[in-house]
Amino acid sequence: MTVLFNDFNSDTLGLRLTARAIDPLQEQEITETIPGIQGSIDYSNMFGQRLFQPQTVTYTFQKYIYDVVERSRQETIIRNSLAKFGLSRLYDSYLPENYYLLAKCSSPSVTNDPQYQKLTVTLAFTCNPPFMFCELQEGNDIWDTFNFDYDVSQETSFNVSGSQTVTLINNGSAAIQPKIVVTGSVSVTANGNTVNFTAGTYENTLIYLLCGENSFQLSGSGTINFVFYKELVL
């Protein structure tokens, strides 16, 4: 089993995984108690999706090194390979192919055990919700990488002449704000928001893809490409 995090590569370092643990998924609940109404009202889905707390993935590795000097050297290498990086991509062999976690190594621990002549490395990574991100753009036509459990075959680029309605599917577990690339002049209406685009590349707009099918109304003249990546809970 391999764990990759920037300069840290468990295989290259010769570390053997002995344990992998994931904290339970915790929802970020928004509730309110109103006088005269029994129980409480749950507003957790008011933004069109469930919201989650950061999640921790913990790995424990061991490596037997009989020379005390070499154990100390390896300990220094491991600590320094983790210390200089903040929030970064984390890969491990248990994830589906072409997926990664966006994480920070929050509490690395390396124990040098002279009695059993081994290093024990415990790494806890705090992962950003929704925890697992796909590297492949939605709508790609790379058949060899198609995952029948998660992927959807769909068009994400459109020629616009007049008015038309298109459907985009977000098969992930979180709302996505796509990057939008436009030539010409195109107006987009989706999920209650309308934005007029001229030629250019746009990010951080009012256009969102909620989970499931999204109906987009396009009008104008030109082309439009929606660039987005699937996000799944771990």
KOLPALO-464242 format. One record per residue (C-alpha): residue number from 1; residue in three letters; x, y, z. Coordinates in steps of 0.05 Angstrom, whole numbers, plus 32768, in hexadecimal, padded with zeros to 4 digits. Each point is the difference from the previous one (the first is absolute). Last residue first. Example, Ala and Ser with C-alpha at 12.3 -4.5 7.8 and 13.67 -1.06 7.14 Angstrom:
2
<pt><k>2</k><r>SER</r><u>8111</u><v>7FEB</v><w>808F</w></pt>
<pt><k>1</k><r>ALA</r><u>7FE5</u><v>7FBB</v><w>800D</w></pt>
//
This chain:
234
<pt><k>234</k><r>LEU</r><u>7EE1</u><v>80BC</v><w>801C</w></pt>
<pt><k>233</k><r>VAL</r><u>7FCA</u><v>802F</v><w>7FE9</w></pt>
<pt><k>232</k><r>LEU</r><u>8001</u><v>800E</v><w>7FB5</w></pt>
<pt><k>231</k><r>GLU</r><u>8013</u><v>803C</v><w>7FD5</w></pt>
<pt><k>230</k><r>LYS</r><u>7FFC</u><v>7FFC</v><w>7FB4</w></pt>
<pt><k>229</k><r>TYR</r><u>8026</u><v>8033</v><w>7FD6</w></pt>
<pt><k>228</k><r>PHE</r><u>7FE7</u><v>803C</v><w>7FD9</w></pt>
<pt><k>227</k><r>VAL</r><u>800C</u><v>8026</v><w>7FBF</w></pt>
<pt><k>226</k><r>PHE</r><u>7FC0</u><v>8019</v><w>7FDE</w></pt>
<pt><k>225</k><r>ASN</r><u>800E</u><v>8013</v><w>7FB7</w></pt>
<pt><k>224</k><r>ILE</r><u>7FD8</u><v>8035</v><w>7FDB</w></pt>
<pt><k>223</k><r>THR</r><u>7FFE</u><v>8011</v><w>7FB6</w></pt>
<pt><k>222</k><r>GLY</r><u>7FE5</u><v>803B</v><w>7FDA</w></pt>
<pt><k>221</k><r>SER</r><u>7FBD</u><v>8023</v><w>7FF5</w></pt>
<pt><k>220</k><r>GLY</r><u>7FCC</u><v>8010</v><w>8034</w></pt>
<pt><k>219</k><r>SER</r><u>7FD6</u><v>7FD5</v><w>802E</w></pt>
<pt><k>218</k><r>LEU</r><u>800C</u><v>7FC7</v><w>802F</w></pt>
<pt><k>217</k><r>GLN</r><u>7FCF</u><v>7FE4</v><w>8033</w></pt>
<pt><k>216</k><r>PHE</r><u>8021</u><v>7FCE</v><w>802F</w></pt>
<pt><k>215</k><r>SER</r><u>7FDB</u><v>7FC5</v><w>8021</w></pt>
<pt><k>214</k><r>ASN</r><u>8029</u><v>7FDE</v><w>8037</w></pt>
<pt><k>213</k><r>GLU</r><u>7FFC</u><v>7FB6</v><w>800D</w></pt>
<pt><k>212</k><r>GLY</r><u>801D</u><v>7FE4</v><w>8040</w></pt>
<pt><k>211</k><r>CYS</r><u>8025</u><v>8026</v><w>8036</w></pt>
<pt><k>210</k><r>LEU</r><u>7FFE</u><v>804B</v><w>7FF5</w></pt>
<pt><k>209</k><r>LEU</r><u>8029</u><v>8020</v><w>7FC8</w></pt>
<pt><k>208</k><r>TYR</r><u>800B</u><v>8049</v><w>800D</w></pt>
<pt><k>207</k><r>ILE</r><u>7FFF</u><v>8040</v><w>7FD7</w></pt>
<pt><k>206</k><r>LEU</r><u>8007</u><v>803F</v><w>802B</w></pt>
<pt><k>205</k><r>THR</r><u>8048</u><v>8009</v><w>7FE8</w></pt>
<pt><k>204</k><r>ASN</r><u>8041</u><v>7FF0</v><w>8023</w></pt>
<pt><k>203</k><r>GLU</r><u>8025</u><v>7FF0</v><w>7FC0</w></pt>
<pt><k>202</k><r>TYR</r><u>7FFB</u><v>801C</v><w>7FB9</w></pt>
<pt><k>201</k><r>THR</r><u>8028</u><v>7FF8</v><w>7FC0</w></pt>
<pt><k>200</k><r>GLY</r><u>7FF3</u><v>8031</v><w>7FC7</w></pt>
<pt><k>199</k><r>ALA</r><u>7FD1</u><v>8015</v><w>7FC9</w></pt>
<pt><k>198</k><r>THR</r><u>7FC1</u><v>8022</v><w>801C</w></pt>
<pt><k>197</k><r>PHE</r><u>7FD6</u><v>7FE2</v><w>8037</w></pt>
<pt><k>196</k><r>ASN</r><u>7FBB</u><v>8014</v><w>801A</w></pt>
<pt><k>195</k><r>VAL</r><u>7FED</u><v>7FDF</v><w>8042</w></pt>
<pt><k>194</k><r>THR</r><u>7FBC</u><v>7FE8</v><w>8017</w></pt>
<pt><k>193</k><r>ASN</r><u>7FF4</u><v>7FDE</v><w>8043</w></pt>
<pt><k>192</k><r>GLY</r><u>7FC5</u><v>7FD6</v><w>8018</w></pt>
<pt><k>191</k><r>ASN</r><u>8021</u><v>7FBC</v><w>7FFB</w></pt>
<pt><k>190</k><r>ALA</r><u>801C</u><v>800E</v><w>7FBA</w></pt>
<pt><k>189</k><r>THR</r><u>7FF8</u><v>8038</v><w>7FCD</w></pt>
<pt><k>188</k><r>VAL</r><u>803B</u><v>800C</v><w>7FD1</w></pt>
<pt><k>187</k><r>SER</r><u>8007</u><v>8039</v><w>7FCD</w></pt>
<pt><k>186</k><r>VAL</r><u>8033</u><v>7FF8</v><w>7FC9</w></pt>
<pt><k>185</k><r>SER</r><u>8029</u><v>8032</v><w>7FD7</w></pt>
<pt><k>184</k><r>GLY</r><u>8037</u><v>7FEB</v><w>7FD1</w></pt>
<pt><k>183</k><r>THR</r><u>8032</u><v>7FCD</v><w>801B</w></pt>
<pt><k>182</k><r>VAL</r><u>7FF7</u><v>7FE8</v><w>8047</w></pt>
<pt><k>181</k><r>VAL</r><u>8027</u><v>7FD7</v><w>8033</w></pt>
<pt><k>180</k><r>ILE</r><u>7FDC</u><v>7FF3</v><w>8043</w></pt>
<pt><k>179</k><r>LYS</r><u>8023</u><v>7FE4</v><w>803D</w></pt>
<pt><k>178</k><r>PRO</r><u>7FCE</u><v>7FD8</v><w>8027</w></pt>
<pt><k>177</k><r>GLN</r><u>7FE7</u><v>800D</v><w>8047</w></pt>
<pt><k>176</k><r>ILE</r><u>7FEF</u><v>7FBC</v><w>801B</w></pt>
<pt><k>175</k><r>ALA</r><u>7FCC</u><v>7FE9</v><w>8033</w></pt>
<pt><k>174</k><r>ALA</r><u>8016</u><v>7FC3</v><w>8027</w></pt>
<pt><k>173</k><r>SER</r><u>7FF6</u><v>7FB5</v><w>7FFE</w></pt>
<pt><k>172</k><r>GLY</r><u>8014</u><v>7FF1</v><w>7FB8</w></pt>
<pt><k>171</k><r>ASN</r><u>7FD8</u><v>7FEC</v><w>7FC3</w></pt>
<pt><k>170</k><r>ASN</r><u>7FF7</u><v>8049</v><w>7FEA</w></pt>
<pt><k>169</k><r>ILE</r><u>7FD9</u><v>7FF8</v><w>7FC0</w></pt>
<pt><k>168</k><r>LEU</r><u>7FF9</u><v>8037</v><w>7FCD</w></pt>
<pt><k>167</k><r>THR</r><u>7FC0</u><v>8007</v><w>7FD7</w></pt>
<pt><k>166</k><r>VAL</r><u>7FF7</u><v>8030</v><w>7FC6</w></pt>
<pt><k>165</k><r>THR</r><u>7FC8</u><v>8030</v><w>7FED</w></pt>
<pt><k>164</k><r>GLN</r><u>8005</u><v>802A</v><w>7FC1</w></pt>
<pt><k>163</k><r>SER</r><u>7FF9</u><v>8047</v><w>7FE7</w></pt>
<pt><k>162</k><r>GLY</r><u>801E</u><v>8022</v><w>7FC3</w></pt>
<pt><k>161</k><r>SER</r><u>8041</u><v>7FE4</v><w>7FE5</w></pt>
<pt><k>160</k><r>VAL</r><u>802A</u><v>7FDF</v><w>8036</w></pt>
<pt><k>159</k><r>ASN</r><u>8035</u><v>7FCA</v><w>7FF2</w></pt>
<pt><k>158</k><r>PHE</r><u>8009</u><v>7FD7</v><w>803F</w></pt>
<pt><k>157</k><r>SER</r><u>8037</u><v>7FE1</v><w>802B</w></pt>
<pt><k>156</k><r>THR</r><u>7FF2</u><v>7FD4</v><w>803C</w></pt>
<pt><k>155</k><r>GLU</r><u>7FE5</u><v>7FC2</v><w>7FDC</w></pt>
<pt><k>154</k><r>GLN</r><u>7FF2</u><v>7FC3</v><w>802B</w></pt>
<pt><k>153</k><r>SER</r><u>8017</u><v>7FBA</v><w>8013</w></pt>
<pt><k>152</k><r>VAL</r><u>7FF7</u><v>7FFA</v><w>804B</w></pt>
<pt><k>151</k><r>ASP</r><u>8034</u><v>7FE4</v><w>8030</w></pt>
<pt><k>150</k><r>TYR</r><u>7FF9</u><v>7FE4</v><w>8046</w></pt>
<pt><k>149</k><r>ASP</r><u>7FF7</u><v>7FB4</v><w>8002</w></pt>
<pt><k>148</k><r>PHE</r><u>800D</u><v>7FF3</v><w>7FB6</w></pt>
<pt><k>147</k><r>ASN</r><u>8045</u><v>8022</v><w>8005</w></pt>
<pt><k>146</k><r>PHE</r><u>8018</u><v>8016</v><w>7FBB</w></pt>
<pt><k>145</k><r>THR</r><u>804D</u><v>8004</v><w>7FFF</w></pt>
<pt><k>144</k><r>ASP</r><u>8009</u><v>7FD6</v><w>7FC0</w></pt>
<pt><k>143</k><r>TRP</r><u>7FC9</u><v>8028</v><w>7FDD</w></pt>
<pt><k>142</k><r>ILE</r><u>8023</u><v>8043</v><w>8002</w></pt>
<pt><k>141</k><r>ASP</r><u>7FC8</u><v>802A</v><w>7FE3</w></pt>
<pt><k>140</k><r>ASN</r><u>8000</u><v>8038</v><w>8033</w></pt>
<pt><k>139</k><r>GLY</r><u>7FBC</u><v>801C</v><w>8013</w></pt>
<pt><k>138</k><r>GLU</r><u>8014</u><v>800D</v><w>8048</w></pt>
<pt><k>137</k><r>GLN</r><u>8049</u><v>8013</v><w>8008</w></pt>
<pt><k>136</k><r>LEU</r><u>802E</u><v>7FCA</v><w>801B</w></pt>
<pt><k>135</k><r>GLU</r><u>8025</u><v>800B</v><w>8042</w></pt>
<pt><k>134</k><r>CYS</r><u>7FC4</u><v>7FEC</v><w>802A</w></pt>
<pt><k>133</k><r>PHE</r><u>7FFB</u><v>801B</v><w>8047</w></pt>
<pt><k>132</k><r>MET</r><u>7FF4</u><v>7FDB</v><w>8042</w></pt>
<pt><k>131</k><r>PHE</r><u>7FF5</u><v>8025</v><w>8042</w></pt>
<pt><k>130</k><r>PRO</r><u>7FBE</u><v>8023</v><w>7FF9</w></pt>
<pt><k>129</k><r>PRO</r><u>801A</u><v>8022</v><w>802A</w></pt>
<pt><k>128</k><r>ASN</r><u>8048</u><v>8011</v><w>800E</w></pt>
<pt><k>127</k><r>CYS</r><u>802B</u><v>7FC9</v><w>801E</w></pt>
<pt><k>126</k><r>THR</r><u>8027</u><v>8003</v><w>8041</w></pt>
<pt><k>125</k><r>PHE</r><u>803A</u><v>7FCE</v><w>7FF9</w></pt>
<pt><k>124</k><r>ALA</r><u>801A</u><v>7FD8</v><w>803B</w></pt>
<pt><k>123</k><r>LEU</r><u>8043</u><v>7FDE</v><w>7FF6</w></pt>
<pt><k>122</k><r>THR</r><u>801B</u><v>7FCB</v><w>802F</w></pt>
<pt><k>121</k><r>VAL</r><u>8047</u><v>7FE6</v><w>7FF2</w></pt>
<pt><k>120</k><r>THR</r><u>801D</u><v>7FC7</v><w>8029</w></pt>
<pt><k>119</k><r>LEU</r><u>804B</u><v>7FF7</v><w>7FF6</w></pt>
<pt><k>118</k><r>LYS</r><u>8021</u><v>7FBF</v><w>8013</w></pt>
<pt><k>117</k><r>GLN</r><u>8038</u><v>7FE1</v><w>8027</w></pt>
<pt><k>116</k><r>TYR</r><u>7FD3</u><v>7FD9</v><w>8030</w></pt>
<pt><k>115</k><r>GLN</r><u>8022</u><v>801C</v><w>803E</w></pt>
<pt><k>114</k><r>PRO</r><u>801A</u><v>8040</v><w>7FDF</w></pt>
<pt><k>113</k><r>ASP</r><u>7FB9</u><v>8018</v><w>7FED</w></pt>
<pt><k>112</k><r>ASN</r><u>8003</u><v>8042</v><w>7FDA</w></pt>
<pt><k>111</k><r>THR</r><u>7FB9</u><v>801C</v><w>7FFF</w></pt>
<pt><k>110</k><r>VAL</r><u>7FEC</u><v>802F</v><w>7FC8</w></pt>
<pt><k>109</k><r>SER</r><u>7FC0</u><v>8029</v><w>8008</w></pt>
<pt><k>108</k><r>PRO</r><u>7FDF</u><v>802D</v><w>7FCD</w></pt>
<pt><k>107</k><r>SER</r><u>7FC4</u><v>8029</v><w>801A</w></pt>
<pt><k>106</k><r>SER</r><u>7FDC</u><v>802D</v><w>7FCE</w></pt>
<pt><k>105</k><r>CYS</r><u>8019</u><v>7FE7</v><w>7FBE</w></pt>
<pt><k>104</k><r>LYS</r><u>7FD3</u><v>802C</v><w>7FD4</w></pt>
<pt><k>103</k><r>ALA</r><u>7FCF</u><v>7FE5</v><w>7FCE</w></pt>
<pt><k>102</k><r>LEU</r><u>7FDF</u><v>8004</v><w>7FBC</w></pt>
<pt><k>101</k><r>LEU</r><u>7FF2</u><v>7FB7</v><w>7FF2</w></pt>
<pt><k>100</k><r>TYR</r><u>800D</u><v>7FDF</v><w>7FBD</w></pt>
<pt><k>99</k><r>TYR</r><u>7FDB</u><v>7FDB</v><w>7FC9</w></pt>
<pt><k>98</k><r>ASN</r><u>801A</u><v>7FE6</v><w>7FBD</w></pt>
<pt><k>97</k><r>GLU</r><u>7FF7</u><v>7FB7</v><w>8012</w></pt>
<pt><k>96</k><r>PRO</r><u>7FD1</u><v>7FF3</v><w>803B</w></pt>
<pt><k>95</k><r>LEU</r><u>8020</u><v>800C</v><w>8044</w></pt>
<pt><k>94</k><r>TYR</r><u>801F</u><v>7FC6</v><w>8027</w></pt>
<pt><k>93</k><r>SER</r><u>8044</u><v>800A</v><w>7FDE</w></pt>
<pt><k>92</k><r>ASP</r><u>800B</u><v>8044</v><w>8021</w></pt>
<pt><k>91</k><r>TYR</r><u>8007</u><v>8046</v><w>7FE4</w></pt>
<pt><k>90</k><r>LEU</r><u>8002</u><v>8041</v><w>8027</w></pt>
<pt><k>89</k><r>ARG</r><u>7FFE</u><v>8043</v><w>7FDB</w></pt>
<pt><k>88</k><r>SER</r><u>8017</u><v>803C</v><w>8028</w></pt>
<pt><k>87</k><r>LEU</r><u>7FEE</u><v>802E</v><w>803A</w></pt>
<pt><k>86</k><r>GLY</r><u>8041</u><v>8011</v><w>8023</w></pt>
<pt><k>85</k><r>PHE</r><u>8045</u><v>7FE7</v><w>7FED</w></pt>
<pt><k>84</k><r>LYS</r><u>8044</u><v>8009</v><w>8022</w></pt>
<pt><k>83</k><r>ALA</r><u>7FF8</u><v>7FD0</v><w>803A</w></pt>
<pt><k>82</k><r>LEU</r><u>7FEF</u><v>7FBF</v><w>7FDB</w></pt>
<pt><k>81</k><r>SER</r><u>8041</u><v>7FEF</v><w>7FDB</w></pt>
<pt><k>80</k><r>ASN</r><u>8026</u><v>801D</v><w>803B</w></pt>
<pt><k>79</k><r>ARG</r><u>7FE4</u><v>7FCF</v><w>8033</w></pt>
<pt><k>78</k><r>ILE</r><u>800B</u><v>7FC4</v><w>7FD2</w></pt>
<pt><k>77</k><r>ILE</r><u>8049</u><v>8013</v><w>7FF0</w></pt>
<pt><k>76</k><r>THR</r><u>8010</u><v>800C</v><w>804A</w></pt>
<pt><k>75</k><r>GLU</r><u>7FE3</u><v>7FBD</v><w>8014</w></pt>
<pt><k>74</k><r>GLN</r><u>8027</u><v>7FDE</v><w>7FC9</w></pt>
<pt><k>73</k><r>ARG</r><u>8041</u><v>801E</v><w>801A</w></pt>
<pt><k>72</k><r>SER</r><u>7FF0</u><v>7FEB</v><w>8047</w></pt>
<pt><k>71</k><r>ARG</r><u>7FF2</u><v>7FB9</v><w>7FEA</w></pt>
<pt><k>70</k><r>GLU</r><u>8040</u><v>7FFF</v><w>7FD7</w></pt>
<pt><k>69</k><r>VAL</r><u>8029</u><v>8014</v><w>803D</w></pt>
<pt><k>68</k><r>VAL</r><u>7FDF</u><v>7FCA</v><w>802A</w></pt>
<pt><k>67</k><r>ASP</r><u>800E</u><v>7FC8</v><w>7FCE</w></pt>
<pt><k>66</k><r>TYR</r><u>7FCB</u><v>7FCA</v><w>8003</w></pt>
<pt><k>65</k><r>ILE</r><u>7FCB</u><v>8022</v><w>7FD7</w></pt>
<pt><k>64</k><r>TYR</r><u>7FBB</u><v>7FE1</v><w>8002</w></pt>
<pt><k>63</k><r>LYS</r><u>7FCA</u><v>802C</v><w>7FE0</w></pt>
<pt><k>62</k><r>GLN</r><u>7FBA</u><v>800B</v><w>8019</w></pt>
<pt><k>61</k><r>PHE</r><u>7FC6</u><v>8029</v><w>7FE6</w></pt>
<pt><k>60</k><r>THR</r><u>7FC0</u><v>801C</v><w>801F</w></pt>
<pt><k>59</k><r>TYR</r><u>7FCF</u><v>8029</v><w>7FD6</w></pt>
<pt><k>58</k><r>THR</r><u>7FCA</u><v>802E</v><w>801B</w></pt>
<pt><k>57</k><r>VAL</r><u>7FC9</u><v>8021</v><w>7FD6</w></pt>
<pt><k>56</k><r>THR</r><u>7FDC</u><v>803B</v><w>8021</w></pt>
<pt><k>55</k><r>GLN</r><u>7FC0</u><v>8020</v><w>7FE7</w></pt>
<pt><k>54</k><r>PRO</r><u>7FED</u><v>8049</v><w>7FFA</w></pt>
<pt><k>53</k><r>GLN</r><u>7FB7</u><v>800D</v><w>8011</w></pt>
<pt><k>52</k><r>PHE</r><u>7FC9</u><v>7FF4</v><w>7FCD</w></pt>
<pt><k>51</k><r>LEU</r><u>7FCB</u><v>8028</v><w>7FDC</w></pt>
<pt><k>50</k><r>ARG</r><u>7FC4</u><v>7FE0</v><w>7FDE</w></pt>
<pt><k>49</k><r>GLN</r><u>7FEA</u><v>8021</v><w>7FC0</w></pt>
<pt><k>48</k><r>GLY</r><u>7FCF</u><v>8034</v><w>7FE5</w></pt>
<pt><k>47</k><r>PHE</r><u>8017</u><v>803A</v><w>802C</w></pt>
<pt><k>46</k><r>MET</r><u>7FC5</u><v>7FF8</v><w>8030</w></pt>
<pt><k>45</k><r>ASN</r><u>8011</u><v>7FB7</v><w>800A</w></pt>
<pt><k>44</k><r>SER</r><u>8017</u><v>8006</v><w>8048</w></pt>
<pt><k>43</k><r>TYR</r><u>7FC4</u><v>802C</v><w>8014</w></pt>
<pt><k>42</k><r>ASP</r><u>7FE5</u><v>7FCD</v><w>8032</w></pt>
<pt><k>41</k><r>ILE</r><u>7FC6</u><v>8019</v><w>802A</w></pt>
<pt><k>40</k><r>SER</r><u>7FFE</u><v>7FEA</v><w>8048</w></pt>
<pt><k>39</k><r>GLY</r><u>7FD3</u><v>7FD6</v><w>802C</w></pt>
<pt><k>38</k><r>GLN</r><u>7FB9</u><v>8017</v><w>800D</w></pt>
<pt><k>37</k><r>ILE</r><u>7FED</u><v>8046</v><w>7FE9</w></pt>
<pt><k>36</k><r>GLY</r><u>7FE5</u><v>8033</v><w>8031</w></pt>
<pt><k>35</k><r>PRO</r><u>8043</u><v>8023</v><w>8009</w></pt>
<pt><k>34</k><r>ILE</r><u>802F</u><v>7FF2</v><w>7FC5</w></pt>
<pt><k>33</k><r>THR</r><u>803E</u><v>7FD4</v><w>8007</w></pt>
<pt><k>32</k><r>GLU</r><u>8032</u><v>8009</v><w>7FC7</w></pt>
<pt><k>31</k><r>THR</r><u>802D</u><v>7FCF</v><w>7FDD</w></pt>
<pt><k>30</k><r>ILE</r><u>803C</u><v>8006</v><w>7FD1</w></pt>
<pt><k>29</k><r>GLU</r><u>8025</u><v>7FBE</v><w>7FFD</w></pt>
<pt><k>28</k><r>GLN</r><u>8047</u><v>7FF8</v><w>7FE6</w></pt>
<pt><k>27</k><r>GLU</r><u>7FFB</u><v>7FB5</v><w>7FF4</w></pt>
<pt><k>26</k><r>GLN</r><u>8035</u><v>7FD3</v><w>801D</w></pt>
<pt><k>25</k><r>LEU</r><u>801F</u><v>7FC6</v><w>7FD9</w></pt>
<pt><k>24</k><r>PRO</r><u>8020</u><v>7FCE</v><w>802F</w></pt>
<pt><k>23</k><r>ASP</r><u>804C</u><v>8007</v><w>8007</w></pt>
<pt><k>22</k><r>ILE</r><u>8028</u><v>7FD6</v><w>7FCF</w></pt>
<pt><k>21</k><r>ALA</r><u>8034</u><v>7FCD</v><w>8016</w></pt>
<pt><k>20</k><r>ARG</r><u>803A</u><v>7FDE</v><w>7FDB</w></pt>
<pt><k>19</k><r>ALA</r><u>802D</u><v>7FCF</v><w>8025</w></pt>
<pt><k>18</k><r>THR</r><u>8040</u><v>7FD8</v><w>7FF6</w></pt>
<pt><k>17</k><r>LEU</r><u>801C</u><v>8021</v><w>7FC1</w></pt>
<pt><k>16</k><r>ARG</r><u>8048</u><v>7FEB</v><w>7FF1</w></pt>
<pt><k>15</k><r>LEU</r><u>8032</u><v>8039</v><w>7FF5</w></pt>
<pt><k>14</k><r>GLY</r><u>8039</u><v>7FF6</v><w>7FCF</w></pt>
<pt><k>13</k><r>LEU</r><u>800C</u><v>804B</v><w>7FF7</w></pt>
<pt><k>12</k><r>THR</r><u>7FF4</u><v>7FFB</v><w>7FB5</w></pt>
<pt><k>11</k><r>ASP</r><u>7FC0</u><v>7FD9</v><w>800D</w></pt>
<pt><k>10</k><r>SER</r><u>7FE5</u><v>8032</v><w>8034</w></pt>
<pt><k>9</k><r>ASN</r><u>800C</u><v>803B</v><w>7FD3</w></pt>
<pt><k>8</k><r>PHE</r><u>8004</u><v>8044</v><w>8024</w></pt>
<pt><k>7</k><r>ASP</r><u>801B</u><v>8038</v><w>7FD4</w></pt>
<pt><k>6</k><r>ASN</r><u>7FBA</u><v>8018</v><w>7FEE</w></pt>
<pt><k>5</k><r>PHE</r><u>7FD0</u><v>7FD1</v><w>8023</w></pt>
<pt><k>4</k><r>LEU</r><u>7FFF</u><v>7FB9</v><w>7FE4</w></pt>
<pt><k>3</k><r>VAL</r><u>7FE7</u><v>7FC3</v><w>8027</w></pt>
<pt><k>2</k><r>THR</r><u>800B</u><v>7FBB</v><w>7FE2</w></pt>
<pt><k>1</k><r>MET</r><u>7FE3</u><v>7FBD</v><w>8015</w></pt>
//
